Amino acid sequence: MRSLKVRFALLLGATALLVILAALGVLASIGAAERTIDRTLAAQGRLELLVELSGRMTQYGLAALEAVSNPDAQPEGLAVARAHVDRALVAVDEALGRTIAASDDPQDRTQYAARTRPLAQLRSARAVLDRQVTQVLRQSDDEQRKAAIRGALNGFGAMTGQPLSFLIEVERRSMIAGSDAARSLSGTLRIASLAAVAVALAIVLLLYRGVTRPVLARIEAVRRAASAVGRGELDTRLSVATRDELGLLVANFNRMAARLARREGRLAADRAALEDTVAARTLDLRAANSRLEAVDRSRRRFFADVSHELRTPLTVILGECDIAARSAGRQVDFTPVFATIRKRALRLQRRVEDLLRVARSESGQIELDRRPVNALPILSDAVDGMASEAARRRVALSLSPPEHDPMLLADREWLRQVVESLVDNALRHAKGLTRVTVALEQAGADRALVTVTDDGPGFPGAGEGLFERFRRESPSGEAGFGIGLALARWVVERHDGIIRLGSGPGGRGAQVALELPALGSDEAVPDHATYDQDDPDRVGRESVA
């Protein structure tokens, strides 16, 4: 056989034939067992009917004796007993008829004919006894009636005893024969089953040795060869012994191993070239990283230098303003002028401090001074600081205070700068802006929510990318360093808070939400307490001019 398909087809065909033969044998065995059981059960049923007939005839004889012994008694008992005997005879005759009708065996028909005569004798005996009882009842002498009925019953017993015994014996022998046939059938089936199992095992063994085992051995050889190729032994080859499907598979395997060996050689050469390329590119990347690090150091140095150079003259200006304010009033009162100069200088100093904080955050030198503070004064300072810029741009800037001012554990100046930076971003980058609202509310028992909302076009589709440092998404074309949101997120996260970007009410405008942890109300400072603008670290009373 050249093809595995033919071999496996024969294997499957033989298996299917064995299954079919086994099924036919089982069906034949079941049919024979059912017929044997049916014959036995039928014989048992007829035997029970005969026993019932014997009892009914005995009852009929007793009813006849009672009718003769007591002429004044009602005759219904004798009639009922006679009807029971007739029904029992009919039941026995019908059972025999059903048995013969369901059987095609001529022996069963012969046995039915042999049983017909005893049944006729039983009917005749019942009719004779009935006539005798009628004749006895006509006699007037009690002693004669009793003697006559005894004779009639003796004759009835003689006429019914032998036929009943014959019928019962025949049915008993039928039951015994059915039991013997069932046992014989069971033994035959047992022997046939063992023989069938032996034949099936022999056929399966022959098929395994002739078809399955050689195929499995060749498949195992292919598996071992594939494992060897997987381990890198690319010189592994198999011998092509046959021209069937497995032979074609082995030939393809050999060709595959040869191609893999050639490809492995090419890969080794390509790997060496790639390693050289990667080494060259690594050197280029290191040089580029060095240049980037130099640029980054220059940028951080720029922030630090600008902050230092601006801070020194501002300190001198503030000192001169203090001297002029103390000598004012001699000729001209310059106090309001110097107060304005001082206020603007303080604001400029605050901007320089903010720029210095940005530089420190870039260089990793920033440290937060977190203290218990009320949130509303911080927001008020931030709104006041951006009020002039908002007025210059003709934008309404407002603060929406809460019913209860929450207390935060925060760095006041950093938090103020974050809010100012968010307002400044809205003023500079929101095109067509008319309103900016800073709101504070209690977001639960231990959370405070600060929102900066505008009615501009909203955030562009950059999403989380707006938090990257030095990234700018300004549709208005305003200049800037692009560090506002990145620095804001850094500060908020250092305060154990969360910053989110979203849309304003009704899906219009942009909204930045700062969710910060709040302290308990029993630790809060009074609402009228605020930080002195000259010294942000000192808490004092807010004065009203």
Secondary structure as a PSIPRED ss2 file (coil, helix, strand):
# PSIPRED VFORMAT (PSIPRED V4.0)

   1 M C   1.000  0.000  0.000
   2 R C   1.000  0.000  0.000
   3 S C   1.000  0.000  0.000
   4 L H   0.000  1.000  0.000
   5 K H   0.000  1.000  0.000
   6 V H   0.000  1.000  0.000
   7 R H   0.000  1.000  0.000
   8 F H   0.000  1.000  0.000
   9 A H   0.000  1.000  0.000
  10 L H   0.000  1.000  0.000
  11 L H   0.000  1.000  0.000
  12 L H   0.000  1.000  0.000
  13 G H   0.000  1.000  0.000
  14 A H   0.000  1.000  0.000
  15 T H   0.000  1.000  0.000
  16 A H   0.000  1.000  0.000
  17 L H   0.000  1.000  0.000
  18 L H   0.000  1.000  0.000
  19 V H   0.000  1.000  0.000
  20 I H   0.000  1.000  0.000
  21 L H   0.000  1.000  0.000
  22 A H   0.000  1.000  0.000
  23 A H   0.000  1.000  0.000
  24 L H   0.000  1.000  0.000
  25 G H   0.000  1.000  0.000
  26 V H   0.000  1.000  0.000
  27 L H   0.000  1.000  0.000
  28 A H   0.000  1.000  0.000
  29 S H   0.000  1.000  0.000
  30 I H   0.000  1.000  0.000
  31 G H   0.000  1.000  0.000
  32 A H   0.000  1.000  0.000
  33 A H   0.000  1.000  0.000
  34 E H   0.000  1.000  0.000
  35 R H   0.000  1.000  0.000
  36 T H   0.000  1.000  0.000
  37 I H   0.000  1.000  0.000
  38 D H   0.000  1.000  0.000
  39 R H   0.000  1.000  0.000
  40 T H   0.000  1.000  0.000
  41 L H   0.000  1.000  0.000
  42 A H   0.000  1.000  0.000
  43 A H   0.000  1.000  0.000
  44 Q H   0.000  1.000  0.000
  45 G H   0.000  1.000  0.000
  46 R H   0.000  1.000  0.000
  47 L H   0.000  1.000  0.000
  48 E H   0.000  1.000  0.000
  49 L H   0.000  1.000  0.000
  50 L H   0.000  1.000  0.000
  51 V H   0.000  1.000  0.000
  52 E H   0.000  1.000  0.000
  53 L H   0.000  1.000  0.000
  54 S H   0.000  1.000  0.000
  55 G H   0.000  1.000  0.000
  56 R H   0.000  1.000  0.000
  57 M H   0.000  1.000  0.000
  58 T H   0.000  1.000  0.000
  59 Q H   0.000  1.000  0.000
  60 Y H   0.000  1.000  0.000
  61 G H   0.000  1.000  0.000
  62 L H   0.000  1.000  0.000
  63 A H   0.000  1.000  0.000
  64 A H   0.000  1.000  0.000
  65 L H   0.000  1.000  0.000
  66 E H   0.000  1.000  0.000
  67 A H   0.000  1.000  0.000
  68 V H   0.000  1.000  0.000
  69 S H   0.000  1.000  0.000
  70 N C   1.000  0.000  0.000
  71 P C   1.000  0.000  0.000
  72 D C   1.000  0.000  0.000
  73 A C   1.000  0.000  0.000
  74 Q C   1.000  0.000  0.000
  75 P C   1.000  0.000  0.000
  76 E H   0.000  1.000  0.000
  77 G H   0.000  1.000  0.000
  78 L H   0.000  1.000  0.000
  79 A H   0.000  1.000  0.000
  80 V H   0.000  1.000  0.000
  81 A H   0.000  1.000  0.000
  82 R H   0.000  1.000  0.000
  83 A H   0.000  1.000  0.000
  84 H H   0.000  1.000  0.000
  85 V H   0.000  1.000  0.000
  86 D H   0.000  1.000  0.000
  87 R H   0.000  1.000  0.000
  88 A H   0.000  1.000  0.000
  89 L H   0.000  1.000  0.000
  90 V H   0.000  1.000  0.000
  91 A H   0.000  1.000  0.000
  92 V H   0.000  1.000  0.000
  93 D H   0.000  1.000  0.000
  94 E H   0.000  1.000  0.000
  95 A H   0.000  1.000  0.000
  96 L H   0.000  1.000  0.000
  97 G H   0.000  1.000  0.000
  98 R H   0.000  1.000  0.000
  99 T H   0.000  1.000  0.000
 100 I H   0.000  1.000  0.000
 101 A H   0.000  1.000  0.000
 102 A C   1.000  0.000  0.000
 103 S C   1.000  0.000  0.000
 104 D C   1.000  0.000  0.000
 105 D C   1.000  0.000  0.000
 106 P H   0.000  1.000  0.000
 107 Q H   0.000  1.000  0.000
 108 D H   0.000  1.000  0.000
 109 R H   0.000  1.000  0.000
 110 T H   0.000  1.000  0.000
 111 Q H   0.000  1.000  0.000
 112 Y H   0.000  1.000  0.000
 113 A H   0.000  1.000  0.000
 114 A H   0.000  1.000  0.000
 115 R H   0.000  1.000  0.000
 116 T H   0.000  1.000  0.000
 117 R H   0.000  1.000  0.000
 118 P H   0.000  1.000  0.000
 119 L H   0.000  1.000  0.000
 120 A H   0.000  1.000  0.000
 121 Q H   0.000  1.000  0.000
 122 L H   0.000  1.000  0.000
 123 R H   0.000  1.000  0.000
 124 S H   0.000  1.000  0.000
 125 A H   0.000  1.000  0.000
 126 R H   0.000  1.000  0.000
 127 A H   0.000  1.000  0.000
 128 V H   0.000  1.000  0.000
 129 L H   0.000  1.000  0.000
 130 D H   0.000  1.000  0.000
 131 R H   0.000  1.000  0.000
 132 Q H   0.000  1.000  0.000
 133 V H   0.000  1.000  0.000
 134 T H   0.000  1.000  0.000
 135 Q H   0.000  1.000  0.000
 136 V H   0.000  1.000  0.000
 137 L H   0.000  1.000  0.000
 138 R H   0.000  1.000  0.000
 139 Q C   1.000  0.000  0.000
 140 S C   1.000  0.000  0.000
 141 D C   1.000  0.000  0.000
 142 D H   0.000  1.000  0.000
 143 E H   0.000  1.000  0.000
 144 Q H   0.000  1.000  0.000
 145 R H   0.000  1.000  0.000
 146 K H   0.000  1.000  0.000
 147 A H   0.000  1.000  0.000
 148 A H   0.000  1.000  0.000
 149 I H   0.000  1.000  0.000
 150 R H   0.000  1.000  0.000
 151 G H   0.000  1.000  0.000
 152 A H   0.000  1.000  0.000
 153 L H   0.000  1.000  0.000
 154 N H   0.000  1.000  0.000
 155 G H   0.000  1.000  0.000
 156 F H   0.000  1.000  0.000
 157 G H   0.000  1.000  0.000
 158 A H   0.000  1.000  0.000
 159 M H   0.000  1.000  0.000
 160 T H   0.000  1.000  0.000
 161 G H   0.000  1.000  0.000
 162 Q H   0.000  1.000  0.000
 163 P H   0.000  1.000  0.000
 164 L H   0.000  1.000  0.000
 165 S H   0.000  1.000  0.000
 166 F H   0.000  1.000  0.000
 167 L H   0.000  1.000  0.000
 168 I H   0.000  1.000  0.000
 169 E H   0.000  1.000  0.000
 170 V H   0.000  1.000  0.000
 171 E H   0.000  1.000  0.000
 172 R H   0.000  1.000  0.000
 173 R H   0.000  1.000  0.000
 174 S H   0.000  1.000  0.000
 175 M H   0.000  1.000  0.000
 176 I H   0.000  1.000  0.000
 177 A H   0.000  1.000  0.000
 178 G H   0.000  1.000  0.000
 179 S H   0.000  1.000  0.000
 180 D H   0.000  1.000  0.000
 181 A H   0.000  1.000  0.000
 182 A H   0.000  1.000  0.000
 183 R H   0.000  1.000  0.000
 184 S H   0.000  1.000  0.000
 185 L H   0.000  1.000  0.000
 186 S H   0.000  1.000  0.000
 187 G H   0.000  1.000  0.000
 188 T H   0.000  1.000  0.000
 189 L H   0.000  1.000  0.000
 190 R H   0.000  1.000  0.000
 191 I H   0.000  1.000  0.000
 192 A H   0.000  1.000  0.000
 193 S H   0.000  1.000  0.000
 194 L H   0.000  1.000  0.000
 195 A H   0.000  1.000  0.000
 196 A H   0.000  1.000  0.000
 197 V H   0.000  1.000  0.000
 198 A H   0.000  1.000  0.000
 199 V H   0.000  1.000  0.000
 200 A H   0.000  1.000  0.000
 201 L H   0.000  1.000  0.000
 202 A H   0.000  1.000  0.000
 203 I H   0.000  1.000  0.000
 204 V H   0.000  1.000  0.000
 205 L H   0.000  1.000  0.000
 206 L H   0.000  1.000  0.000
 207 L H   0.000  1.000  0.000
 208 Y H   0.000  1.000  0.000
 209 R H   0.000  1.000  0.000
 210 G H   0.000  1.000  0.000
 211 V H   0.000  1.000  0.000
 212 T H   0.000  1.000  0.000
 213 R H   0.000  1.000  0.000
 214 P H   0.000  1.000  0.000
 215 V H   0.000  1.000  0.000
 216 L H   0.000  1.000  0.000
 217 A H   0.000  1.000  0.000
 218 R H   0.000  1.000  0.000
 219 I H   0.000  1.000  0.000
 220 E H   0.000  1.000  0.000
 221 A H   0.000  1.000  0.000
 222 V H   0.000  1.000  0.000
 223 R H   0.000  1.000  0.000
 224 R H   0.000  1.000  0.000
 225 A H   0.000  1.000  0.000
 226 A H   0.000  1.000  0.000
 227 S H   0.000  1.000  0.000
 228 A H   0.000  1.000  0.000
 229 V H   0.000  1.000  0.000
 230 G H   0.000  1.000  0.000
 231 R C   1.000  0.000  0.000
 232 G C   1.000  0.000  0.000
 233 E C   1.000  0.000  0.000
 234 L C   1.000  0.000  0.000
 235 D C   1.000  0.000  0.000
 236 T C   1.000  0.000  0.000
 237 R C   1.000  0.000  0.000
 238 L C   1.000  0.000  0.000
 239 S C   1.000  0.000  0.000
 240 V C   1.000  0.000  0.000
 241 A C   1.000  0.000  0.000
 242 T C   1.000  0.000  0.000
 243 R C   1.000  0.000  0.000
 244 D C   1.000  0.000  0.000
 245 E H   0.000  1.000  0.000
 246 L H   0.000  1.000  0.000
 247 G H   0.000  1.000  0.000
 248 L H   0.000  1.000  0.000
 249 L H   0.000  1.000  0.000
 250 V H   0.000  1.000  0.000
 251 A H   0.000  1.000  0.000
 252 N H   0.000  1.000  0.000
 253 F H   0.000  1.000  0.000
 254 N H   0.000  1.000  0.000
 255 R H   0.000  1.000  0.000
 256 M H   0.000  1.000  0.000
 257 A H   0.000  1.000  0.000
 258 A H   0.000  1.000  0.000
 259 R H   0.000  1.000  0.000
 260 L H   0.000  1.000  0.000
 261 A H   0.000  1.000  0.000
 262 R H   0.000  1.000  0.000
 263 R H   0.000  1.000  0.000
 264 E H   0.000  1.000  0.000
 265 G H   0.000  1.000  0.000
 266 R H   0.000  1.000  0.000
 267 L H   0.000  1.000  0.000
 268 A H   0.000  1.000  0.000
 269 A H   0.000  1.000  0.000
 270 D H   0.000  1.000  0.000
 271 R H   0.000  1.000  0.000
 272 A H   0.000  1.000  0.000
 273 A H   0.000  1.000  0.000
 274 L H   0.000  1.000  0.000
 275 E H   0.000  1.000  0.000
 276 D H   0.000  1.000  0.000
 277 T H   0.000  1.000  0.000
 278 V H   0.000  1.000  0.000
 279 A H   0.000  1.000  0.000
 280 A H   0.000  1.000  0.000
 281 R H   0.000  1.000  0.000
 282 T H   0.000  1.000  0.000
 283 L H   0.000  1.000  0.000
 284 D H   0.000  1.000  0.000
 285 L H   0.000  1.000  0.000
 286 R H   0.000  1.000  0.000
 287 A H   0.000  1.000  0.000
 288 A H   0.000  1.000  0.000
 289 N H   0.000  1.000  0.000
 290 S H   0.000  1.000  0.000
 291 R H   0.000  1.000  0.000
 292 L H   0.000  1.000  0.000
 293 E H   0.000  1.000  0.000
 294 A H   0.000  1.000  0.000
 295 V H   0.000  1.000  0.000
 296 D H   0.000  1.000  0.000
 297 R H   0.000  1.000  0.000
 298 S H   0.000  1.000  0.000
 299 R H   0.000  1.000  0.000
 300 R H   0.000  1.000  0.000
 301 R H   0.000  1.000  0.000
 302 F H   0.000  1.000  0.000
 303 F H   0.000  1.000  0.000
 304 A H   0.000  1.000  0.000
 305 D H   0.000  1.000  0.000
 306 V H   0.000  1.000  0.000
 307 S H   0.000  1.000  0.000
 308 H H   0.000  1.000  0.000
 309 E H   0.000  1.000  0.000
 310 L H   0.000  1.000  0.000
 311 R H   0.000  1.000  0.000
 312 T H   0.000  1.000  0.000
 313 P H   0.000  1.000  0.000
 314 L H   0.000  1.000  0.000
 315 T H   0.000  1.000  0.000
 316 V H   0.000  1.000  0.000
 317 I H   0.000  1.000  0.000
 318 L H   0.000  1.000  0.000
 319 G H   0.000  1.000  0.000
 320 E H   0.000  1.000  0.000
 321 C H   0.000  1.000  0.000
 322 D H   0.000  1.000  0.000
 323 I H   0.000  1.000  0.000
 324 A H   0.000  1.000  0.000
 325 A H   0.000  1.000  0.000
 326 R H   0.000  1.000  0.000
 327 S C   1.000  0.000  0.000
 328 A C   1.000  0.000  0.000
 329 G C   1.000  0.000  0.000
 330 R C   1.000  0.000  0.000
 331 Q C   1.000  0.000  0.000
 332 V C   1.000  0.000  0.000
 333 D C   1.000  0.000  0.000
 334 F C   1.000  0.000  0.000
 335 T H   0.000  1.000  0.000
 336 P H   0.000  1.000  0.000
 337 V H   0.000  1.000  0.000
 338 F H   0.000  1.000  0.000
 339 A H   0.000  1.000  0.000
 340 T H   0.000  1.000  0.000
 341 I H   0.000  1.000  0.000
 342 R H   0.000  1.000  0.000
 343 K H   0.000  1.000  0.000
 344 R H   0.000  1.000  0.000
 345 A H   0.000  1.000  0.000
 346 L H   0.000  1.000  0.000
 347 R H   0.000  1.000  0.000
 348 L H   0.000  1.000  0.000
 349 Q H   0.000  1.000  0.000
 350 R H   0.000  1.000  0.000
 351 R H   0.000  1.000  0.000
 352 V H   0.000  1.000  0.000
 353 E H   0.000  1.000  0.000
 354 D H   0.000  1.000  0.000
 355 L H   0.000  1.000  0.000
 356 L H   0.000  1.000  0.000
 357 R H   0.000  1.000  0.000
 358 V H   0.000  1.000  0.000
 359 A H   0.000  1.000  0.000
 360 R H   0.000  1.000  0.000
 361 S H   0.000  1.000  0.000
 362 E H   0.000  1.000  0.000
 363 S H   0.000  1.000  0.000
 364 G C   1.000  0.000  0.000
 365 Q C   1.000  0.000  0.000
 366 I C   1.000  0.000  0.000
 367 E C   1.000  0.000  0.000
 368 L C   1.000  0.000  0.000
 369 D C   1.000  0.000  0.000
 370 R C   1.000  0.000  0.000
 371 R E   0.000  0.000  1.000
 372 P E   0.000  0.000  1.000
 373 V E   0.000  0.000  1.000
 374 N E   0.000  0.000  1.000
 375 A H   0.000  1.000  0.000
 376 L H   0.000  1.000  0.000
 377 P H   0.000  1.000  0.000
 378 I H   0.000  1.000  0.000
 379 L H   0.000  1.000  0.000
 380 S H   0.000  1.000  0.000
 381 D H   0.000  1.000  0.000
 382 A H   0.000  1.000  0.000
 383 V H   0.000  1.000  0.000
 384 D H   0.000  1.000  0.000
 385 G H   0.000  1.000  0.000
 386 M H   0.000  1.000  0.000
 387 A H   0.000  1.000  0.000
 388 S H   0.000  1.000  0.000
 389 E H   0.000  1.000  0.000
 390 A H   0.000  1.000  0.000
 391 A H   0.000  1.000  0.000
 392 R H   0.000  1.000  0.000
 393 R C   1.000  0.000  0.000
 394 R C   1.000  0.000  0.000
 395 V C   1.000  0.000  0.000
 396 A E   0.000  0.000  1.000
 397 L E   0.000  0.000  1.000
 398 S E   0.000  0.000  1.000
 399 L E   0.000  0.000  1.000
 400 S E   0.000  0.000  1.000
 401 P C   1.000  0.000  0.000
 402 P C   1.000  0.000  0.000
 403 E C   1.000  0.000  0.000
 404 H C   1.000  0.000  0.000
 405 D C   1.000  0.000  0.000
 406 P C   1.000  0.000  0.000
 407 M E   0.000  0.000  1.000
 408 L E   0.000  0.000  1.000
 409 L E   0.000  0.000  1.000
 410 A E   0.000  0.000  1.000
 411 D C   1.000  0.000  0.000
 412 R H   0.000  1.000  0.000
 413 E H   0.000  1.000  0.000
 414 W H   0.000  1.000  0.000
 415 L H   0.000  1.000  0.000
 416 R H   0.000  1.000  0.000
 417 Q H   0.000  1.000  0.000
 418 V H   0.000  1.000  0.000
 419 V H   0.000  1.000  0.000
 420 E H   0.000  1.000  0.000
 421 S H   0.000  1.000  0.000
 422 L H   0.000  1.000  0.000
 423 V H   0.000  1.000  0.000
 424 D H   0.000  1.000  0.000
 425 N H   0.000  1.000  0.000
 426 A H   0.000  1.000  0.000
 427 L H   0.000  1.000  0.000
 428 R H   0.000  1.000  0.000
 429 H H   0.000  1.000  0.000
 430 A C   1.000  0.000  0.000
 431 K C   1.000  0.000  0.000
 432 G C   1.000  0.000  0.000
 433 L C   1.000  0.000  0.000
 434 T C   1.000  0.000  0.000
 435 R E   0.000  0.000  1.000
 436 V E   0.000  0.000  1.000
 437 T E   0.000  0.000  1.000
 438 V E   0.000  0.000  1.000
 439 A E   0.000  0.000  1.000
 440 L E   0.000  0.000  1.000
 441 E E   0.000  0.000  1.000
 442 Q E   0.000  0.000  1.000
 443 A C   1.000  0.000  0.000
 444 G C   1.000  0.000  0.000
 445 A C   1.000  0.000  0.000
 446 D C   1.000  0.000  0.000
 447 R E   0.000  0.000  1.000
 448 A E   0.000  0.000  1.000
 449 L E   0.000  0.000  1.000
 450 V E   0.000  0.000  1.000
 451 T E   0.000  0.000  1.000
 452 V E   0.000  0.000  1.000
 453 T E   0.000  0.000  1.000
 454 D E   0.000  0.000  1.000
 455 D C   1.000  0.000  0.000
 456 G C   1.000  0.000  0.000
 457 P C   1.000  0.000  0.000
 458 G C   1.000  0.000  0.000
 459 F C   1.000  0.000  0.000
 460 P C   1.000  0.000  0.000
 461 G C   1.000  0.000  0.000
 462 A C   1.000  0.000  0.000
 463 G H   0.000  1.000  0.000
 464 E H   0.000  1.000  0.000
 465 G H   0.000  1.000  0.000
 466 L H   0.000  1.000  0.000
 467 F H   0.000  1.000  0.000
 468 E C   1.000  0.000  0.000
 469 R C   1.000  0.000  0.000
 470 F C   1.000  0.000  0.000
 471 R C   1.000  0.000  0.000
 472 R C   1.000  0.000  0.000
 473 E C   1.000  0.000  0.000
 474 S C   1.000  0.000  0.000
 475 P C   1.000  0.000  0.000
 476 S C   1.000  0.000  0.000
 477 G C   1.000  0.000  0.000
 478 E C   1.000  0.000  0.000
 479 A C   1.000  0.000  0.000
 480 G C   1.000  0.000  0.000
 481 F C   1.000  0.000  0.000
 482 G C   1.000  0.000  0.000
 483 I C   1.000  0.000  0.000
 484 G H   0.000  1.000  0.000
 485 L H   0.000  1.000  0.000
 486 A H   0.000  1.000  0.000
 487 L H   0.000  1.000  0.000
 488 A H   0.000  1.000  0.000
 489 R H   0.000  1.000  0.000
 490 W H   0.000  1.000  0.000
 491 V H   0.000  1.000  0.000
 492 V H   0.000  1.000  0.000
 493 E H   0.000  1.000  0.000
 494 R H   0.000  1.000  0.000
 495 H C   1.000  0.000  0.000
 496 D C   1.000  0.000  0.000
 497 G C   1.000  0.000  0.000
 498 I E   0.000  0.000  1.000
 499 I E   0.000  0.000  1.000
 500 R E   0.000  0.000  1.000
 501 L E   0.000  0.000  1.000
 502 G E   0.000  0.000  1.000
 503 S E   0.000  0.000  1.000
 504 G C   1.000  0.000  0.000
 505 P H   0.000  1.000  0.000
 506 G H   0.000  1.000  0.000
 507 G H   0.000  1.000  0.000
 508 R C   1.000  0.000  0.000
 509 G C   1.000  0.000  0.000
 510 A E   0.000  0.000  1.000
 511 Q E   0.000  0.000  1.000
 512 V E   0.000  0.000  1.000
 513 A E   0.000  0.000  1.000
 514 L E   0.000  0.000  1.000
 515 E E   0.000  0.000  1.000
 516 L E   0.000  0.000  1.000
 517 P E   0.000  0.000  1.000
 518 A E   0.000  0.000  1.000
 519 L C   1.000  0.000  0.000
 520 G C   1.000  0.000  0.000
 521 S H   0.000  1.000  0.000
 522 D H   0.000  1.000  0.000
 523 E H   0.000  1.000  0.000
 524 A C   1.000  0.000  0.000
 525 V C   1.000  0.000  0.000
 526 P C   1.000  0.000  0.000
 527 D C   1.000  0.000  0.000
 528 H C   1.000  0.000  0.000
 529 A E   0.000  0.000  1.000
 530 T E   0.000  0.000  1.000
 531 Y E   0.000  0.000  1.000
 532 D C   1.000  0.000  0.000
 533 Q C   1.000  0.000  0.000
 534 D C   1.000  0.000  0.000
 535 D C   1.000  0.000  0.000
 536 P C   1.000  0.000  0.000
 537 D C   1.000  0.000  0.000
 538 R C   1.000  0.000  0.000
 539 V E   0.000  0.000  1.000
 540 G E   0.000  0.000  1.000
 541 R E   0.000  0.000  1.000
 542 E C   1.000  0.000  0.000
 543 S C   1.000  0.000  0.000
 544 V C   1.000  0.000  0.000
 545 A C   1.000  0.000  0.000
